[in-house]
Each structure stands twice: as structure tokens, then as C-alpha cells.
Amino acid sequence: MHTVTLLVAAALVAAASAASYTNKFDNIDVDRILSNDRILTQYIKCLMEEGSCTNEGRELKKTLPDALKTGCSKCTEKQKAATDKVIRHLRKNKSHDWNRLVNKYDPNGEFRSKYEARLSDARR
């Protein structure tokens, strides 16, 4: 489940460099995205390869595997906070989409088990 957390964070903050992910998307209004079902659905469709992607969405697809593998170690604190907010929202309000994303990006449960403790904290 942490997979989606990282996924959304990467989508919102996108683009990897050697030492850290870019912070050029750190000022994206996450609350606005989460409160607009049309925009949020478009991000989900992008990640599921069911629709077009914004620049952030395209960067997410490039960054996600590394973010998952490294536990978002290249994420800024702001990106980690946005990630937690997004995952709580998806789990609570978009559980069907949440499950689809988790199944796509973590089909073997490798990342879910690896980050189980953090997920427990993100549920609150």
C-alpha cells in the first residue's frame, strides 16, 4: 500500500535526479487535486495507463520504480507529507482505485510488507 503512497508523491512531485527528486512540483496544491474528482481521476487513469498524463504523471511513471525500491529516500519532506495525505485520501475515499493501483504497482506485495509500519501510521 505504501506503493501508492510513493506513487502519488512521485506523481505530484515527479522527476528524478541522481541525488534527489526534483522539488519543482512541491508547490502543487494537493488539497485542490484531492477535492476535485475529475483531476484526481485523471491522475489515476494516467497511472493505470488508461488515459493521458500531465507532465507530473509522466514523471511519476519514470520515478515510481526507484521511489518504491528506495523507500522514497530521494523525496523531500514536503513530498513525503503530500504522499501521506494522498494515501489517506485514496484509502478512505477511493478504495477501489487504491486497490487497483496497489495491485498494478505492487502485485507481489513486496513493498506493502516492506513498509507495513509506515502504512499503519498513514492510516491515522
Order of alpha helices (4+ residues) and beta strands (2+ residues): alpha-alpha-alpha-alpha-alpha-alpha-alpha-alpha
